[in-house]
Amino acid sequence: MQKILIVDDDDAMRGMVKMRLADTYQTIDTGNPVQALELALEHKPAAILLDLMMPNCSGFELCQSFHNLSYTARIPIFVVSGESAGKYREYMSNLGAAGYFEKPINFAELKTRLAQEIKASRAERRTSVRVRMKMVLKLKGTDQSGRSFEQLTTTENVSAGGFLSPLPIALPENATLQVFLSGAGGDRYAGKVHVVRREAPDTPWQKYAFRFTERTAEWILQG
């Protein structure tokens, strides 16, 4: 069984989540957010379920720490909180969270999203090594409504085969975009990518995983 790390200072909530996931996952849990980093490094869980409002260290800080550490950066993090999704979903997505679930939890949906993210995360680990490197990109393509667009964005998660990036545009499934490295010297064509995964679909800035179908020598990583 794959491991799931549950971080929540509510003992009853941790117990309920463990019980509801017990048929699918091995769970490790803690009510101490400081201990959560140690457990993540020790057990290397397939995903993390994270409460927001905890003593000593908030879920906001912890999510950012998980996302910034090379050993935990690729672990999908799902916020499970009594706080409104409309208030914090976009902010947590920008900190690296893969999804946001309000309490009471829709466990059927949670299990579906966990399975999707774990599968995608394992596929990415198999195909390419990701590097934390901030880059400014220009993406050109057609949105879900069929309108052409050019959009500047950034990425801090790149590999020879692709990158993760937020985009305030809804893209059709398997959309193909042109990618340019944007800088003081102008835009340099890096190739074409297609969408392989979308995170936080209900937020203004959706996060996409892109994979190259055509890549030039301008791309920062070659493999």
N, C-alpha and C positions, 0 to 999 in steps of 0.2 A: 504493500500500500504506500502511496505517496504521502508525504507529511505536509500538514497545514499548521502554521503557527498562528495562534489566536492571542491577541493582545487587548485585554479589556479589564478594567479595575472592578467590574461588576461580577462577583463570583457566580451568581445565578445565571447571568447571561452566558458566561464562558461554559458553564455546565450544559446549558441548553444547546449551544452551538456544537459542542463536542458530541452530544447525544444525536443530534440531527445529521451530523456528518460521519458518524462512526461506521456506517455501512459502506462508505466510499473511501475515506481517508483516515490515516493515523494522525491524531491531533496532539500538538504540544501547546500548552497554554501558560500564560503568566498574567498576573494583575499588576506587575511591576514593569513599567516601560523601559527603565534602565536595564533590566535583565533581558529585555526582548532582543537587543542587539547581540548579546552573548549567545542566546538560544539560536538566533538566526545563523550566526557564524558556526555554531557547533553542529546543528542539525541540517543546515542547508535545505529549508523547506521548499516545496514546490510553489507555495503561495502564502501570503500573509493576510490575515483579517485584522483590521486595526480600528480601535475606537479612537475618537478624537479628544474628548474631554477626560483627561486623567491627571492625577496629581504628579508633581515633580517634573514630568516631561510630557508635553502634549503630543497628541497624534500628529499634529502639524510638523513639529520638530523631528519626530521619529520617522515619519514618511520621508522627509528630506534626507535624513541620515541614511536610511536604507538605500535611497536612490543614488546617493553620492558615493557610497562605498563600493569599490569594484567587486567585492565578493557577494554583495547582495543587490547590486544595481539591476540585474535582470530578473529578480524575483517579482512576480505580479503582486501588487498590493491592492487590496480591496478595503475601502473604508466602510465600517459597519457602525452607524452612529444614530443617536436619537436627535441629532441636529439636522435641520432642514437641508435636503440635497440642493434645493434651489439657491441656498445661501453659500454653500461651500464646495459644490461639485467641481466647478470650473477651477477654483483655487487649488483644490487637491489634485486635480488632473495636471495642473502646471507643476506641482511638486513631484509628480511621477506616479500617482495612483492610477490603476487600470480601471477602477469602477467604484461606484458609491451606492451603498444600500442603507436605506433608512430603517430604523427599528419601528415596529416589529418587522422582522426579516422575511422576505419572500424566499424561502429555502429552495424551492424548485428553480427559480431564476438564478439564485446564487450558485447552485450546483452546475447549472448550464454554463454560466460565465466562468466559473472556476475551470471547468473542463476545457473550454475554448482557449482561455489564456494560458493554461499549463501546456496544452498541445502546441500552441503557437510559440511559446517561450522555448520549449524543447526543440522545436524545428529550427528556430533561430540559432540556438546554441550549437546545433549539429552543423549548420551550413556556414556560419561565419562567426568570427570573434569580433565583438563590438568594443569600440573605444570611446571614451568620453572626450569629446573634442567639440568646442563651440564653433559653428560655421554659419554664415549668412547665405541663404539660398534664394534664388528666384525660381518659382515654379510656374509653368505655362501649361494650360490645358483647357478642358471643357468641364463645366460643373454638371450637377445632377439635372439642371434645367436645360442643358444644351447650350449655355452661354460660355463664350471664351473668356478666359481670365489670365492675368499675370499677377502673382502674389509673392511679396517678400516674406520670408519666414526664417526661423533659425532651427538648428538642430544641435544637440549636445550628445547624440548617440549615433555613431556612424560605424560602418564596416565596409569592407571591400565590395560587398554585395548590395548594400542599401543603407537606409537610415530611418530614424523615427523623427517625426516633426509635427507640431501643431499647425492647423490650417483653419481659418474662419470660413470655410467653404465646404458645402456638402458635395462629395464626389460620388459618381456612380460606381457600382461594384466593378472591380477589375479595371478601373480607370487607368489610362496611360498618360503620363505627363512628361514634359521636357524639363530638365534640371540644369540650372546655371549657377556657378559659383559667383557670388556678387561681392565686389570689393571696390577699392579706390581706383583700380585699373580698369573697371568696367565688368561686364558680365562675360563669363567664360563657359561655354557649353560643356556640360559634364556627361550628358547622355539622356536616356529615357528610362522611366521607372513605371511600375504598375503597383496599385494598392493591393497589399496582401492582408491587411488587418486594420480595423478602425476601433479606436477606444473612445469612451465618453461621447457617444453619438448624440446625446441630448444637450450638449453644451455648445456655446457659440464658437469656441476654439476646440475643434475636434482634433484628436491626435491620431495620426496615420503611421502605419509601418509601410515603407516603400522598398521595393526590390528592383534592382537594375535589370532591364532587358537589353540595354545597349549602353556601353560605358566608354568614355574617352579617356585619354591619358591625363586630362585635367582633374579627374577625381582624386581626392587627397590620398585614398588608400587603393592600392592595386593588389590583386591576389590571384 
